[in-house]
Amino acid sequence: MISYPCNDQAPMPPLSDDAAVTVLEFLQRFTECFESQYYGEIHRYYEERSQANMKTANPPPADDPPF
């Protein structure tokens, strides 16, 4: 039985070695360009969530030893 890493997706069609590498290289380059183009937006998104998580996290009591 073939195991698919994306079980919620339909199985992908078979590709030749060359085609698989070509698609992979395209996706990597696309991701690099996308991240470069939208760095500010992506950075703000994660920064806002990081700060929101820090605000909602309950610090441990001061008299509670860490271990």
C-alpha positions in Angstrom: 0.0 0.0 0.0 1.3 3.4 -0.9 1.5 6.0 1.9 0.8 9.6 1.0 2.2 12.4 3.2 -0.9 14.6 2.5 -3.7 12.2 3.4 -6.3 14.9 3.0 -5.3 15.5 -0.6 -5.9 13.4 -3.7 -2.8 11.4 -4.6 -0.6 13.2 -7.1 0.1 11.7 -10.5 3.3 9.9 -11.1 6.2 12.0 -12.5 9.5 11.2 -14.1 12.6 12.0 -12.1 13.3 15.0 -14.3 9.7 16.3 -14.0 9.7 15.9 -10.2 13.0 17.8 -9.9 11.7 20.5 -12.3 8.5 21.0 -10.3 10.5 21.0 -7.0 12.9 23.6 -8.2 10.0 25.8 -9.5 8.2 25.6 -6.2 11.4 26.4 -4.3 12.1 29.4 -6.5 8.5 30.5 -6.3 8.6 30.3 -2.5 11.9 32.3 -2.4 10.4 35.0 -4.6 7.1 35.1 -2.7 8.9 35.4 0.7 11.1 38.2 -0.7 8.1 40.1 -2.2 5.9 39.8 0.9 8.5 39.7 3.7 7.0 42.7 5.5 3.5 41.3 5.5 4.7 37.8 6.6 6.9 39.3 9.3 4.1 41.5 10.7 1.7 38.5 10.7 4.1 36.4 12.8 5.2 39.3 15.0 1.6 40.2 15.9 0.8 36.6 16.8 4.0 36.3 18.8 3.2 39.4 20.8 -0.4 38.3 21.3 0.7 35.0 22.6 3.1 36.7 25.0 0.3 38.8 26.3 -2.1 35.9 26.9 0.5 33.6 28.4 0.2 33.3 32.2 3.6 33.5 33.9 4.3 31.0 36.6 4.1 32.1 40.2 7.3 33.8 41.4 7.6 31.3 44.2 7.2 28.3 41.9 10.7 26.8 41.2 11.3 26.0 37.5 12.2 22.4 38.1 
